[in-house]
Amino acid sequence: MDRITIIPRKPLFLAIILFSLQIRVQAFNLDSRIPVIKRADRGAYFGYSVAEHQTDEGALGPKSQILVGAPRANTSQPGTTRPGTIYVCPVSTRLTDCQQIDLGNFTRNQAPPEDEDANDGWLGVSLKSRGVGGQVVACAHRYKKQDQGAIWGLGMCHLFTPELSYEDPPYEACAGQKTTRGHEDFGFCQAGISSELAEDGTLTVGTPGALNWRGGIFSIAVSRQEGFGLDKRWFSSEMNEYRSFVNKVSYLGMSVTSGYFLGAGKHMVYIAGAPRSNLTGEVFLFRKQVDGKNRTLELLGQLGGEQVASQYGYSLASGDLNNDGYPDLIVGAPFFFQNEPPKGGAVYVYLNSEEGVQYAEPKKLLGPAESKFGFAVANAGDLNLDGYSDLAVGAPYDGAGAVYIFQGSATGIATTEPSQVLRATDLPVAGVRTLGYSLSGGIDMDGNGYPDLLSGAYESDTVVLFRARPVINVITEVNELPKYLNDPNVPQRFCTDASGKNLTCFTFRPCFRIASQNWNFGGEMRIEYRIEAETFQKSGRVQYSRVKFQNAVDPQNANIVTRQVVVTANSWNRALCGEDMRQTVLLQDSVRDVLNPIWFKLTYELLLDKPRFPREGEPLPRINDYPLLDQNASRIFDVKFYKDCGANDVCESNLRLNATLSLPVDADKRYVLSLGENNQIFLNLTLRNEHEAAYQTCMFVQHPATLEYIGADNKQYACSHVKDIPTLIRCDIGNPFPRGGEVHISMRFNTTNLQPLDNQVSVSIWANTTSTPMEPIQPPLNLTAVIVVRADIEVRGASDPLEIFYSGLVTGASAMKKEEDIGLSVNHTYEIRNRGPAKVSSSRVTIRWPLEVENGQKHGKYLLYLLEQPILDGPVVCSVDPRYINPVGLKRSTRLLPRPRDDQDGEPLRTQALRSKIVVNPTTVAPPQTPLSRVKREKIVQHEEKVVENKKIKYVRLDCDRGTAKCVDIVCQIRELNKDQPVVIRLRARLWNSTFMEDYRDINSIEIKSRAEVVVDTTYQVEDAKGNNVAFVQTVAKPDVSIISQTTEVAWWWILLAVLGGLLLLALLIYLLYCCGFFKRKTVGSEPSRRQTPNDYNDEYETKRMSPQSDE
């Protein structure tokens, strides 16, 4: 039996609903109401890649620019179709003011050389900026070159100065590499599908198509600080297919990132993703290695995915999420899936340390199902200026697309739940799809001191810049709180509520101060604060609190009060603590819980007007006009009750419970409950408190529904079922239950509803209190009683009549018309009675009925001929094959049946009106396919002899057990049989007179027996008393006296005289006929002889003694 758990009422967790007393996750500070939105020509894949970029304009300050990759865009370069391009956009309210970047001498406004093909080159497939004052790289991984009639997809990248001037020439990582075997070499290198500008001034390019798509990465110095123009040789990962650490089609280089992952400032590590490596996807770590003229990227280690086809390593990013000076690694697996609960896409966060990132245990973030969560990941920068970088994760197929924000903290990601979700459907423009496909962050694009986040939605050719709102910090204090309530050492204070009732009361005064790290405040601002006292769940949705505010506006929510405060520039960063903020709290008069403190929560809300999305060309709205309160701008505090529980004010109780059942125990010391004998049982409980006072002490008893609770003997303690839980009893013991207290309670239960199939019955008992329990805590007591079912099923039988006499002529079956032609009536009656003590749910009675004489043949002569289905009384159903019931089809008698004879003990075997349905089913005894025709006398049951009163008596026993009778099984199923309830089964038959007249004329006595056996269904594990489960009913058939006299022996000479006399009489008759001329008449002709056809039943034995006759 599963036990229902009752929540212990401990401090702060009082089985109450604290609503907002628990800190809830609020929206973070990226604004989706007034974002900067840019759009370009349809189908250009505008937004496939994005980058936040800023140039240093000296005295004018930084200039923010939005860079957007559009790999399917057309350009002004002649002789090309959709080569792709990079757009540069201002931070403005216009949607379509982006300009294509100038590639300078690369295009020269001329068609590409004949050996180059820029069509569908996908410039803008990857785009990266080094941030404020840094270089920019853009790549076209499908840029092609021709060589001896072959076209190779080598790809190339273009570098730009911080001012976005083109740096010629382009960077071709795979130029000059072997292409003899096409894609098995570097024929389809696809360089630039990913790119990275590292802190050490190097450009890293991914080449996933190299060496039969094993892939690889290349790195080259591009920064002037790193010797630009001095050493422009490429470093590359292992590019030998015979020594490759990845298999074919691993796509190494599909994503790249970099950072000092082997110790701050010591070694730059270049990281590349291979999303199809080892089926799950892998990430590889490299560093530069110089060996003479060889420049390679040495493999340092690798990280592996956990699920096949999850595309682990499809996206990569780095950032110091816990502000420990080491860059942390973020790995996306957008095709990860989980069934329960449904999830789609995963991001793994590896916290770096001095030992290296490859030894870190990742924290896994999961997205909604089929969202491709993790398709793009980015370091969003410190969005709320709390000192920790935050993480942005794109889920482009979460509906129309979404971006998930996760807060950084000292432990890395603060929680696996996002602090904010930016959805395409929340934007002020319609039609945005695949938001979150690309991401870039970490730069303050609008100059308000907070970094903003840029996201691309390439399917709708849209990019969105989400601007960060300033965050206001609220510093709270609560003054004038009383130390204790109901302190006997302090005079109690009373106040009047709205109804005029005097209640215990107290006051407190909240104070707060407004501050912000990076925000210049001007004007005034309205703040609403809300104080909410604890709220309990009483029943259903009814809620109540132990306190109410005297000046509450809403009587239905008197435990809540709200006030508004106006903050001006003069009150900025100053404590607001006026007299009008003092609150008076009334204590309800029905308070029982005085152990746990009363909890309050003070929260704040800025009352701001909703911003309007600007029309095109209007000034950019000031995001500083829409600040946001810090997520932790709340305060939880409490007021304690006075308790006599020691110096630490903690009541440490020690409850000890003992329980027994009023039942006998078996050899294994188990309680035994006998159904029918123990109709009521008692549960005896003793509870003691061996330490400090226990507040709100309760005792619980959980019982099965079939064990009915009647009541408890100790009326001092209220013991009743918990509402809506009909199997849980609660007894309120005391508030408090004092030290040394002891309680005795005896509960009474009714067992009549228990069923035999239950096998056992268990009750669980435990006690709890709102006080602090001492260790070790006593676990619940579980008492189990084994259910036994004891019953005595007996069967008795009687014959009516006990003796029967046969005589008369031998008659064939075909000559019989009604049942009286068969012979005399014989009735066998069986009574099955349950002597108790328990009821029996199911039992079966099998009656073996002597239908025919055993003669060694398939069928014998009839013995007791069944006339009808059994006559039943009681909860019983019998099944008899109908072909054994009156098979000859004789007309049944309409005379009333005689009352059956009393049994041997004088108790009548009653045959009342038929109340049970007769179910006819074939039995296992094969019935005759044709009428039971009697065959020649080959075998009859031999008689036995015994001496009775000095006379030799011949007798025959015909019964099933001796094998002298062919028997039919009559199976009866008895349903629930209560104690002393009888079941009567009566079988009506007739003695087949011809059988006895033919074969047993000279037998003095024939004993004919039927047999009944009752068996209890073993499913119900009933202990049935043996010895009276079988009964026999015997009918004794005897020949009539006249038949016996006919069989007396005659002297031989009398027989001789009779024969001679007969011959003489025959001779005399012949002589007289001769004298009369009888033998002289003429013969006209012979008629065909006719043969008498015998009956096909018992007549066969008679016709064998008759000779055929014919007319003369």
Secondary structure as UniProt FT lines:
FT   TURN            11..12
FT   STRAND          16..17
FT   HELIX           19..21
FT   STRAND          30..39
FT   TURN            42..43
FT   TURN            46..47
FT   STRAND          49..56
FT   HELIX           58..60
FT   STRAND          62..70
FT   TURN            71..72
FT   TURN            78..79
FT   STRAND          84..90
FT   STRAND          99..100
FT   HELIX           104..106
FT   TURN            107..109
FT   TURN            114..115
FT   STRAND          116..117
FT   TURN            119..120
FT   STRAND          123..129
FT   STRAND          136..140
FT   TURN            141..142
FT   STRAND          144..147
FT   TURN            148..149
FT   STRAND          150..153
FT   STRAND          156..160
FT   TURN            162..163
FT   STRAND          166..171
FT   TURN            173..176
FT   TURN            180..181
FT   HELIX           182..184
FT   TURN            185..188
FT   TURN            191..192
FT   STRAND          194..197
FT   TURN            199..200
FT   STRAND          202..206
FT   TURN            208..209
FT   HELIX           210..213
FT   STRAND          217..221
FT   HELIX           224..226
FT   TURN            227..230
FT   STRAND          235..236
FT   TURN            241..242
FT   TURN            248..249
FT   STRAND          255..259
FT   TURN            261..262
FT   TURN            264..266
FT   STRAND          269..274
FT   TURN            275..280
FT   STRAND          282..291
FT   TURN            292..293
FT   STRAND          294..304
FT   TURN            308..309
FT   TURN            312..313
FT   STRAND          315..319
FT   STRAND          328..338
FT   TURN            339..342
FT   STRAND          343..350
FT   TURN            354..355
FT   HELIX           357..359
FT   STRAND          363..366
FT   TURN            369..370
FT   TURN            373..374
FT   STRAND          376..381
FT   TURN            383..384
FT   STRAND          390..395
FT   TURN            396..397
FT   TURN            399..400
FT   STRAND          401..406
FT   STRAND          408..409
FT   TURN            410..411
FT   STRAND          412..413
FT   STRAND          420..423
FT   HELIX           424..426
FT   STRAND          438..443
FT   STRAND          452..457
FT   HELIX           458..460
FT   STRAND          462..468
FT   STRAND          471..479
FT   STRAND          484..485
FT   TURN            488..489
FT   STRAND          494..496
FT   TURN            498..499
FT   STRAND          502..515
FT   STRAND          524..533
FT   STRAND          535..539
FT   TURN            540..541
FT   STRAND          542..544
FT   STRAND          547..549
FT   TURN            550..551
FT   HELIX           555..557
FT   TURN            558..559
FT   STRAND          560..568
FT   HELIX           569..571
FT   TURN            572..573
FT   STRAND          575..576
FT   HELIX           579..581
FT   STRAND          583..587
FT   TURN            589..590
FT   STRAND          598..607
FT   TURN            616..617
FT   HELIX           623..625
FT   STRAND          628..629
FT   TURN            631..632
FT   STRAND          634..641
FT   TURN            647..648
FT   STRAND          652..653
FT   STRAND          655..661
FT   TURN            667..668
FT   STRAND          671..674
FT   TURN            675..677
FT   STRAND          680..689
FT   TURN            695..696
FT   STRAND          697..702
FT   TURN            705..706
FT   STRAND          708..712
FT   TURN            715..716
FT   STRAND          719..722
FT   TURN            723..724
FT   STRAND          725..734
FT   TURN            735..736
FT   TURN            739..740
FT   STRAND          742..750
FT   TURN            752..753
FT   HELIX           756..758
FT   STRAND          760..768
FT   STRAND          772..773
FT   STRAND          781..800
FT   STRAND          803..806
FT   HELIX           813..815
FT   HELIX           819..821
FT   STRAND          825..837
FT   STRAND          843..853
FT   STRAND          864..866
FT   STRAND          871..873
FT   STRAND          876..879
FT   HELIX           882..884
FT   TURN            887..888
FT   TURN            904..905
FT   STRAND          944..948
FT   TURN            949..950
FT   STRAND          951..958
FT   TURN            960..963
FT   STRAND          965..974
FT   TURN            979..980
FT   STRAND          982..991
FT   HELIX           993..999
FT   TURN            1001..1002
FT   STRAND          1005..1016
FT   HELIX           1018..1020
FT   STRAND          1022..1024
FT   STRAND          1030..1039
FT   HELIX           1041..1046
FT   HELIX           1052..1075
FT   TURN            1076..1077
FT   HELIX           1078..1080
FT   TURN            1098..1099
FT   HELIX           1100..1103
FT   TURN            1104..1105
//
